[in-house]
């Protein structure tokens, strides 16, 4: 089971991975090998691997929530 924006979904999570992406306004190496950069921010991307569902209706409900036109979601994985 997982929680998404306070709603529970009866779908098991097999694994979760997190990746940090660095976004630069510019990044350039000098002749001395130093890196000159202006960092805009660090973004964390998460990947969930879900177990096959025995309840297609529950999986469809989760899919609708994940793909709605919202910028962010709060996910709680036990």
Beta strands, then each sheet from edge to edge (+ up, - down):
strand 1: 2-4
strand 2: 7-9
strand 3: 13-29
strand 4: 35-50
strand 5: 75-77
sheet 1: 2+ 1- 5+
sheet 2: 3+ 4-
end
